[in-house]
Amino acid sequence: MIASVNSTDDDPIDDPVLARRWALDGRVQGVGFRPFVQRLATRCNLTGQVWNCGGQVMIEAQGSQTRLTRFEHALIREAPETARPRIVCVGSIAALPGAAFEIRPSQTLADTPPHLSPSIPPDTPICALCLAEMNDPNNRRHRYPFTHCDQCGPRYTLIDRLPYDRVRTSLKDFPLCPDCDREYHDPNNRRFHAQSIACPHCGPHLTYTDKGDRTITDNQHALDAATRALTSGAIVAVQGVGGYYLMADATNSAAASLLRLRKHRPDKPLAVMFPWRGPDGLDAVRHTAGFDTAEAQTLLGEERPVVVLPLHAEHSLSPAVAPGLNEVGALLPCAPLHYLLLEALGRPLIATSANISGNPTMIDPAVAEQQLATIADAFLHHNRAIHHRVDDSVYRRIGHRLRPLRLGRGITPLEIDLPWPVSHPVLAVGAQQKNTVCLAWGTRLVLSPHIGDLENFRTQLAFEQQIRTLCELYGVQPEEMIHDTHADYQATRWARASGRDCHSIPHHFAHASALCGEHGRFSEDTLVFTWDGTGLGTDGTLWGGEALIGRPGQWRRHATFEPFPLLGGEAAIRAPWRLAATLSWECGSDWKPAHIAATELTLLRAVWQRRLNCPSSSSVGRLFDAAAALLNLVDTVSHEAQAPTRLEAFARGAGNPVELFHHSDFDGVLRCRWPPLIRHLLDHRLSAIQRAADFHATLVQILLTQAQAARSSASIRSIGLTGGVFQNRRLTEAAVAALAANGFDVLLHERIPCNDAGISFGQVMDRLPALRYREET
């Protein structure tokens, strides 16, 4: 709102006429900031100009000192809701010619002053005003699936380069019609200088195709055809903002099961997009799942993420949506197309990434039709090119706060201010799974969108493309690569082959530094529990149950678990029954999975006894896998979190911890002896539900025991929890409660995922003290 800034009849009579220039950075492009500045200056009776300069906005204004001061205050106080402006420079200039205030052409990144750096505008959902227009039969944009204004719509996904102007986006292929051109140049129109402006006459359009070789290019007819296909139980690949969704009726078990079969995704939960219903848009979600105020706000937020919610006992979703779980990943429509599709269908839709399992999400229509031909029955394309793929963000409430599990559309690229300047630009290339990359220079850090698991060749190509994208958009070339110590990680190989200086960070040190860096803890020691699947430790074994004391750049191992063998290495991770059998043998028991032949077990036992292909691990994530198998919840897994999530969903009640003992090794590291816990899981006198609860309670007690030991030996009072294991709400909330009750301050992630998606951020944080030292010397 800018109505509070009026012409200044009360200016002092002797108030001199001055001219000033401001440079602003932050989120000031793609958010209607230049039109806002023009209107504000006009109301303040100022003359001058505003323009994009690289990724910033430059303003020159002339008027009385009183008016200029009021104008400057209003630039920040009354900026558009989606803007995040910051004045970085202001100074006096010579008198300006002209009698009006104008928006002048942008300057390119090459013309940007070197002390300024760009900020990339995020993708945002359709705003309420555009939604009202789209639903108004008398509006010329009625039911137009690309209705946007200067406050909403795709930004990052269609940018070619900065500054953000239509000619540097994928909308450059759509010249404005006379009506849109009038709106664009009218200062009193809300689409004044809106770069995403479009209408049915001049903007993007839909195309529907199916296996019957039908092609429909009329927007409404294409929507109608897609709706009929979904109603009949078909699977439709729908092009969205940052890529394609595979969509199917979420209430139709046959359709959901067919999607799983075709996509080779038998178990991993599928996200569900709900129609916008009721005064707050949440009625459809409300009928299916429970949520609190914070979860509602996140569902409705400008990121429009997937939010993991508890399902009601009675709901209409197919059991095939989230087999074995009592939660659903829910999201609301983001793009106008999604609103229209769900409104027409009148029921929730499965909305899962359109890809071959393990590959990046599709963004190109021709590639989508070729590679998804065996999965999708039909396609709903549009001809607005997607320049940068981005998945949905995912959040889950843990410890009374929504915490990110994956960062994507509407949030990334995530820009963070560093606590001090780095001496030279660096690129952290992240982990092997849930990969992200992180670029840091000056006092800025940028975390990329989710890329994926780098075992797959196409994901490796997406990894390289994402690095090029960040470097080109921000105009920064790294001089140093930061990577994991694991030599066989694809990201490590790429970094070492780059020809630049390289620095390695142990996996769990990066986890710990990510948490401390997020909370600004660089100068005091913290005990950080880094519990996850596996990561290479400093001793050459596979860690995953570590308690580290220190700060970024200075970590030492305080506690861990007694190591155990992973029978067959990666095979043990894919088949938790192997872990269960191995751990039972280690305890002197003889657990036998019912479906495995005795001859195979005999052979595997001989391999275990000889320690052939049995890498040593201390991973809590692998203990979760074994526990789920011992309780007959899983035998094999088709995705990484399957066993732990099943175990969490299965547990009921508070649980009773099993007493476990610790001993100090030769290096003074506390090691937890886990065999009594395995024996407890094999005790069939107790229900499986009780044993699952006891497993969680025992891990909480281990945390508390190790924290108390750190307080005694190192006066530690602040505890951090990070690593993929702490995506488990039951475990994390119980651990926080127990630690807090014993006088500890507990740190959890708030902006960065606790899983491997935060590793690249942690690699920069761990390296940051050394980079500052190099600069100061």
N, C-alpha and C positions, 0 to 999 in steps of 0.2 A: 504494500500500500504506500502511495506517495501523496495522498491528499493532504497530509499534515504540513507539507512543504509548499507554502504559498508565495506569491509575489510579495515583495518586501516594501510595503508602503511606509513601514516604520524605520527604514534605514536612516542612520544619522545623516544630516544634511551635508556634512563635510567628509562623508565616507569616501575614500579614494577608489577609483576604478583600477583594478589589478588584473593580471593574467597569471594563471598557474597551470602547471602540468602535473598529472598524477600517473603513476604506473601501478597497476593492480595485477596481482596474480591470484592463485587459488582457482576455484571453480568459477570462471568468469566467461567461458565460451560454451555455446550450446545451451545456455540457460536463460536467454533473453536479456542479457545484461546490457548490451549496447542500446536496444530500444528503451530499456528502463532508464539508462543514463540520459538519452535524448529527451525523454518526457520529463525527467526530473530537472534537467537544465532549463528546459522551456518554462516549466512552472516557476523556476527560480529567476526567470528573466536574465539568463546568462547566454552569451554567445560563445561559439567555439566548435569543437569537433571531438568525436570519439572514434577509435578504430582498434581492430585486432592487430596485435603485433606479436607474431609467433604464437605462443600460447597464452599471452597476456592481453590486457586491455590498456590502452593509453588514452588519456583524457586531457584536453586542453580547454580551459574555460576562462571567460573574462566577465568581470562584473564587480560590484562593490565588495569590499572585504567581508561585510556581514553576510552577503548572499553566498560568497564562495565558502565561507565557514559552514553555513547551514547546509550547503550542497555536499561538502565533504563528509559531514556527520551522517547525512542521509544515505550516502553511497553504501555505507556498511549497515546502518540501522534498518533501512527500508528496502534492501536488495530483494530481488525475486527469491521465492522460497527455496528453489533448488540451487541457488548460487551460494558460493562460499568465498566472497571476495576478501582480499587482504591488500591494504595499501603498502607498497614496498618502497615507494619513492614519491616525494612531492617537492616541488620547487617553483620559484618564480621564473617567468619567461617574458619575452618582449610582447608588446601589445599585439592583439590578433586582429586581422582584417575580417570583414563580414558582419552581417547583422542578424544571423540566425545560428542555431546550433545544429550541426549535421553529423550524420554517420558517414564517414569517408571510407574508401577502399582499404582492405587489410594489407598489412605487410607480411611477407613470408618469414619463415623461421630463420632464413639466412640473414634477414635484416634485423633480427631481434638483438637488442643489446646483450652482451655476454653475461651480465649479472642477473638476467632474467631467465627463467626456465619454464617450460609449458606445463599446463595441467590439462588432462584429458577429460572431457565431459562424459559422464556415465550414461548408459541407457536407462530411461525411466518409463514407467507405465503411462498409459493414456490418462489424461487428467479429467477431472469431473466436467469441465466445460466442454471439452471435445467429446466426451462420452454422451453428454446431453445433446450435442449437435448430431451425433451419429444416430441417436434414437428419435430425433425429431423429423417426422415425415415431411415437414415444410422446409427443412434445411437442405441446401444443395449437397451436403455431405451425408445425407441420410443413408445409413448402412454402408458407408464407404469404409473398407477395412484398413485404410492407411491415413486415417484422420489424426492429425497432430498439430501442435502449435509450438511456440517458442519455449513452453514449459514442460513439454512431454515428448516422448518418442525415442527412437534409436539415435544414438550419438556415436559411442565408441565403435560399435559394430559396423558402421558405414563410413567412418572417417578414412580418407586416403592419406592425408597429411594435414598438419596445422599450418596456418590458423583455420579454425572451423568456419568455413563458408561452403555454400552449396556446391560450388565448382570443385571443391576438394573432397567431395563425398560421392557415394554411389547415386545420389539424387541428381547429379549433373546431367544424367541421361534423360531427365524429364523437364524440358523447358516449361515455364509457367504459362498458363492460359491467361487471357485478358482479365478474368475475374480474380484469379489468384495474384496476378501482377498488381492489380489495384490494391488488394489487401496488403500485399508485401510493402508497398510504398506509402501506405496511409498511416501516419503517426497515431491516429486515433483508433486503429484496428488492432486487435490483440495478436494478429499475425504479422504485425509490422516487423520487417526484417527477420521473420521466422524462417530459418534455412530449411526446415523440414516440411514446409507448406506443400500441399498437394490436394487434388480433388479428383472426382471420377473422370473429368475431361482431360487432365494433363498428367496425372500421377501414375504410380505403379498399379498393376492390376493382377488378378488371380488367374491361374490356369489349372484346371482339373484334368487329370488323365487317369485311366484305369487299364486293366489288363485286357479289356475288350476293345482297346485302341480308340476309345472315345477321347476327344479333346474338347474342353469347354473353356472359353476365354472370357465370357461375360462374368463379372464379379458375382452377381446374385445367383446366376445359374450354377456357377462353380461351387459356391457355398451350399446351395441346395443339393447338388450331387454328392458332395462330401458328407453332408448331414444324412442323406439317405443311405449312403454306404456304411457309415458308423452305426446307424439305427439297425441295419441288417446284420451287424456283427462283423463287419469287415475291419481290417487294419488299414489305416490311412496315414501316410507320411505327410506331415503338415510343416511347411516352411515357416519358421517363426522369426524372432529378432536376431538371435545369435546362432541359429542352426535349425535343423529339422527335429521335430518330435515324431515318434511313432505313437499314434493315438488309437485307442479302442475303447469301447463302452466298458467302464469300470464296474458296472453291475452285471455284466454278461460273462459268466464263468467260461463259456465256450470260447469267446473272443479272447479273454485274458490268457487262457491256457494255450490257445493257438499262437498268440504272440510269444509266449515263453518258449514254445516248441520251436518256432521258426527262428527266433533270435538266439537260441541255445543259451537261455538264461533261466534255468529251472527254479532257482531259489531266491535270488536277490530281489528285495522289495522294489515295487514299481511306484513311482510318484503318481499322484492323482490330482488333476486340475478340476476345481469345482466351479459351477456356475455362480455368477454374481447374483445373489438373492437377498431381498430384504433391505431395510433402510441402511444398514451398515455393510451390506454385501456379503455377510458371513452366514446367512441362514442355512445354505446348503451344507457348509462345513459343520455348522452347529448340529445338524441332524445326524451327523456321522461320527464326530469326534469331539472330545472335550478340549477346551483351551481357556487360558486365563487372559487377563488384560494385556500382559506383555506379549503373549503369543498372538493375540488378535492384532496388536499394533504392528508386529513383525509381518504377519500375513498381508496387512494392508499397506506396508511401507513401500517406499519408492524402489526398493530392490526387488519386491515381489518374489521372495525366495520360497523354496520348499521348507516347510516347518513340520518337524516330526511331532505328531500329536497322538495321544492315547485314544484308541477306538472305543466307542460305546459298546456295551455288551450286545446290543441289537443295532445292526446297521445294514445297509443295502449293498455294500461293496462285495465283490466276489472274493472268496477266500484265496483265490489265486493271486490277488494283488500283493499280499504280504504274508506268505505261508509261514506258519509257526510263530508269528509275531502278534502282538496286541497293539501295534501302532501303525500309523499310516503317514507317509510323507505327503502333506497337503500343500497345494498352492492355488492362488487365485489367478484369473486371467491378467496378462500384462499388455499384450498387443490388442488393438481393436479387433483383429481377426479372431483371436481367441474368445473375446466377448461374444461376437456374433455366432461363432460355431457352437459354443456351450449354451447360449440362449436358445438357438434353434433346436438343439438336441434335448435340452431340458434335464440332463443328468450328468454326473461326473464322468470325466474321461481319463483313462490312463494316459500319461504324458511322459514318456521315457525317451531318452536321447536316441535319435535315429542313427544307429551305427551297427556295424558288425562288432560283436563283443570284443573289447580290447582296443578297438579303433577309435579315433576321434569322431565327434559328431559331424555329420554331413552338412555342408553349407552350399554346395553347388547342385542345381537341379539335374543336370545331365549325369553327374557322378552319383547322385542319390538314386535316380531311376536305374542306373546300371547295377549298383552295389546292393540296393535294397529290393531288387526284383523278386527274390525268393522270400521276402518278409512281408512287404506291403502289398495290399490288394489294389490300392489307388494312391494317388499323389495330389496334394493341393499345394501348388507352387505359387510364388510371386516373382516378379521380374525386378525387384529392388535388390541389387547384389549385396551379399553379406561379405564385407572385407575381412572381418576378424571374428572367428568363431568364439562363442562363450556359452558355457553351460549355466543352468540355474544354480544359484547359491543354495546351500542347505544349512538349516539351523535346528538345534535341539535345546530344549530347556534343561539345564543342568545346574543345580545349586542356585535356584531362584533367579536365573538369568538365561536369556537366549544366547547360546554360544555357537560359533560357526563350525561346521564340519567340512564345508567346501565353500570357497569364495568364487563367485562368478558374476553373472549379469547384474548390473546396477551398483556393484561394489568395486569391481576391478576394471582397470588397473587401480590398485589401492595405493594411494600416495600418503607417505608418512614422513614427518619431519624427524631428522636425526638429532641427537642431543649435542653433537658437535660436527664440524666439517670433516669429511674424509680427505686425505691428501691426494687421492686420485680416484677416478671412476673404477668401480668393481662390479662384477657380475657373479652372483651366486647361482649355481645351476641345479641345486636341490637334490632330491632323492630319486630312487628308482621307481617307487610307487607314489601315486598321488602327486606327481611332479608339478612343481611351479618353479619359476625363476624370479630372481630379484636383482634389480639394477639400483646401484647407489652411487651418488655423486654429490659434491658440495654438501649441503645439509639435507638432501632429499633421498628418499628411498621409494621405489615403486615395486610392488609385488604383482606378478602377472596373474591372469585368470588361471583356473585349474587347467592343466594340460593332460594328465592321465598317467598311465603306467607305461614305462619306456621299454618294456619287452617287445612291443609291437613296432614294426617298421614305420607304419603310417603315423603312429604317435611320435616316433623319433623325428619324422619330418615336421610334424606340428610343433615339436619342441624347438627345432631350429628356426622355424618361421616365427614363432612367438618371440624369440630373442631378436630376430631382425626387426620385428614390429616395434618392440619397445625401444630399441636403439634408434630407429628412424623417427618414430613419433616424438621422442624426447630430445633428439639431436645429440646423443651421448654415445661415445664409443669406449667400452671398458678397457682398462690397461691391465687388469688383473682378474683372474678367474678363481673363484672359491668353490671347492667341490668336496664330496664325501671321500673318506679315506678308502672306501671299497674300490679296488682297482677295476672290478668287472662291471660296475654300474655304467650304464650307457652315458649318463651325464658326465661322469668322471672321465671316460674315454674322450668324449667330445671336448671337454675343457683342456685336457692334456694335449690334444691334437690341434688346439687353436693357435698355437705359436705365441701365446701370451704368458706372462708370469702366472704361476698357479700356486695355490695354497690349499691344503687339505684340512678338513675339520671332522673329527670323529662324529658319527651319527648322533649319539646320545648327548654329546656336548652341544651340538646344534639344537637339539630339542630343549635342553636346559637353558641355553642362551636365548632362544626364542621367547620363552616365558619371562625370563628376567629382563630382556630387552623391551618387551611389551610393557612391563611395569617400571621401566627406568631404573632397575637395580643393577648398577655397574660398580658401585663403590662399597658394597657390604655383602657379606656372605649369606647365601641361602642354601637350604637343603632342598634339592629338587629330585623328586621321584620321576624317573623317565622309564615308564613301563609301556612296552609295545610288542610288536611281533618279533622282528629281529633287526639287528644292525651291527656292523662290524665294530668290535671293541678295540681298545688300545693293546690288548694282549693277544689279538688275533682270533679270539673266539667270538661267537655270536651272542651279543648282549641283548637285553630286553627286560630286565628286572632290576634296574640300577637306581641307587640313591646316591646322588652326586652333591658334594659340598663345594661351594665356591661362588664364582661370578663369571660373566662372559670373559673368555680368554684364560681363565684360571680355574679348572675343575679337577677334583680328585674324587676317586671312588670311595664312598663311605660304606655302602652295604649293597648286597646282591643276593641271589639265590644260588644254592649249590648247583653246579652245572649238570645237565643231563643230555644224553645223546639224541640227536634227531635221526632216527633210523631211515636211511635213504635220502637224507638231506631234504630237498624240495618235495620229495614224495611224501614225507611225513607231514608237511604243511597241507598238502592237498588231501591227505587221508588221515584224519585225526585218530582213527582206530590204531594206526601204527604208534602214535605217541602214547595212547592209552596202554597198549600192550607193553611198550618199552618201559614206561614208568612203573607199571605193575611188576615187571620183572626186576627192575631196580630195587623195588621194595620187598622182593622175595615172594610176591604173589604170582598167580598164574591166570590172569584175566584172559578170557578167550572170546573174541567177537564171533557171534553166531554164524555170520555169513562167510567167514574165511576158512578155507580148507585146512585140516590139520597139517598136511604136508607143507603148505605155504608158511604156516606159523613156525613149524620146525626149522625150515630153511632160514626164515627171518631171525629166529632166535639165535641160530648159529652165527649169522652176520653180526647181530648185536654183541654176542659174546666176544667176537674177534675185533669189534669196533671198526668194521669195514664200512666206509662211507657213512659214518656216524658223527657229523660235526657236533661239537659241544656247544650248548646254549644255556642261557640263564633267563630265558624269555617268559614273562608272565603271560603274554599273549598265547604262547604255546601251551602253558598250563591250562588256560581257558579251553583251548581246543581239546586237550586230553580229558578234562572234566566233562565236557559235553559228550564225548564219545563214551566215557565210563558210565554216564547216566543214560546212554542209549538215545540221545537226542540227535546225534549225527554220526555217520560213519565216514563219509567223504564230504568234501565241500566244493561248491562251485564258485564261491566268491570269498574274499578275505575275511569278512566279519561274520560269516554265517554261524559258526559255532559259538562265538561269544554272545551274539545277539539272541540266539536261541536260549542259551543258558540264562541270560539276564531276564528274558521274558518268562522263563519257566519257574524261576525262584519265587517263593512266597514267604512272607513272615520275616521276622528280624534276623533269624539265623544265630547259631551258636558257634563261636570261633573254636577251632581245634588248636590245642596248645602246640606250638612249634618252637624249636630251639635254634639259637644262633651261636656261632662260634667265630672267633677271629682267625683269619689265615695269616701266613707269614708276612703279608704286607699290611696287616692291621685292618683288613676289610672284613666287615661282618658278613657272614654267609648264613642264610636261612636254610635249615634242613626241612625239605618239603615232604619226605616220605610219609609221615603220619597223616598228612592231608590226603594223599592218594589212598591210603588204607581206609580212611574214613569214607571216602567216596565209594569204596567197594563194600561198605557195610550195609547189606540189604535188610538189616533189621530196621533201618530208617527209610522213610519214603524218599523217593528221588527228589521231590520238591524240597524237602527239608535239607537234603544233602547239597542241593544247588544253593540254597540260602546260606548254609554253613560255609560253603566255599567262599562266597563273597565276604561273609563276616570274618573269616580267617585272614583274608588279604587285608582287610581294614586293620585287624590287630597287628599284622606284620608291619604295616605302615607306621602305626603308632609306636610300636616297640623300637623301630629303627629311628624314628624321630626323637624319641626320648633319649636314646643313646647319643644322638648328635647334640642334643641340648646339654647332656652331661659332659661330653668330651670337647665340644667346640662352642658352647653357649649359643647354639642356634635357636632362634625363635620363629623364624619365617620359613614356611614350608611351601614348596611349589609342586603341583601335580601336572604332568604333561606326558605326551605320548598317546598313541591310539587307544590304549586300554582305558583311558579316562574319558572316552566317549560313552562309557557305560555309566548311565545315570545312577543306578542303584549303588554301585561301588563308590562313585565319586561323592555323591551326597552323604553317604554313610561315613566316608573317610573325612570329609570336611567337618562333619558334626563331631566326630571323635577327636580330631586334632584341635578344633576350637574349644571343646570342653576341657582339654588338657592344656589350655593356655597358649596355643600356637596361632600365629597369623597365617592364613592359607591363601595362596595365590593360584588362580585359575586363568586360563586364556579368556579374553574378552573380544578381541578383534581378529586374532590369528588362530587358525585351526590348531588343535593340539596334536593332530595326526601328522603324517609326513608332508602334508601340504604346507606346513609351517617350517619345514627344514631349510628352505632357501633363505627365508627371513632370519632364521637362527644362525645360519652360516655367516651372514653379514654381521649380526649382532656379536657373534663370538670373535670375529676379526676386528670389530670396531675399535676396541682399545688400542690395538697395535697400529691401526691406521692413524689414530689421533697422535700417538707417540711419534710416528714417523713424520707427521706434519710439524709437530712442535720442535723436533730436533733438526 
